[in-house]
Amino acid sequence: MEFVNVRDLRINTSQVWEKLEHEKELIITSNGKPLALMSEITGSNLEAILAAVRRTRGEWAIRKLRQASEKNKTVSLSEDEIQDEIKKVRRGKNK
């Protein structure tokens, strides 16, 4: 996977587009840290790519919740306790 810094993207945009066309994916960095992923898409694969990205983000969110649950020792909640927590959160959102 190729890395391109933000400055190169701004200054050499056409070269970055060519590189994206060849590599299919690029990681955009800022100060050496990953900032974004550029992925080649077309009209025919746009929806499939968006669905895959959203699915992956959802999986990451679930993974984070599980890790937080293990860290906070809430993995052993009963089904009733889980439902109570859901109700509390929903009541808070309605206010």
Secondary structure, DSSP 8 states (H G I E B T S, - for coil): -EEEEHHHHHHSHHHHHHHHHHHSEEEEEETTEEEEEEE---TTTHHHHHHHHHHHHHHHHHHHHHHHHHHTT-TT--HHHHHHHHHHHHHHHH-
